[in-house]
Amino acid sequence: MVSANRWHRLWRNLVAERGLARRAFDDAALARIEQAVRDAEAGHGAEIVVAYETRLSPAEVLRGVAPRDRALAAFAELGVWDTERNSGVLVYLLLAEHAIEIVADRGVAALVAESDWAEPIARVREGFLGGDPAGGLVAGIGAIATLLAQRLPIAAANPNERADRPVRLR
């Protein structure tokens, strides 16, 4: 039997418009976010990757794939884990469900408690609720940068190992 919550999730994912991602993140917004990632990475030793998608497939929802599960899969698919210092951080957005997940590689997870991601997530959520998803994401990236600058300072060599441009999944 399918729970009421799963029906609600299924409905949200089915009715999410394909144009939702384009409206939330047009070219100018993507450029702003990309610059925020670039600026953030100049102040710490981690690699930030932003990935977003409009919705999950009905099959994924019915199988019970949670936004966190999808974020973990995207973390692997995008190779966010594959950095010299194990310092990748994924900011994942599932637009249909207004879900925001942050997944950190083991080098960052050893230094940052899961609860420490609450403020960056709140900043992103505020932007979405206020009608400025890109602004919220930029603010969230800034909060991540502040947190990482305290916990993971820049190494002598700080190569940019991952693209700074947000990645649209599916």
Secondary structure as UniProt FT lines:
FT   HELIX           4..15
FT   TURN            18..19
FT   HELIX           20..24
FT   HELIX           27..41
FT   TURN            42..43
FT   STRAND          47..53
FT   HELIX           58..62
FT   TURN            63..64
FT   HELIX           67..77
FT   TURN            78..81
FT   TURN            84..85
FT   STRAND          88..94
FT   HELIX           95..97
FT   STRAND          99..104
FT   HELIX           106..109
FT   TURN            110..111
FT   HELIX           114..117
FT   HELIX           118..129
FT   TURN            130..131
FT   HELIX           133..151
FT   STRAND          167..168
//
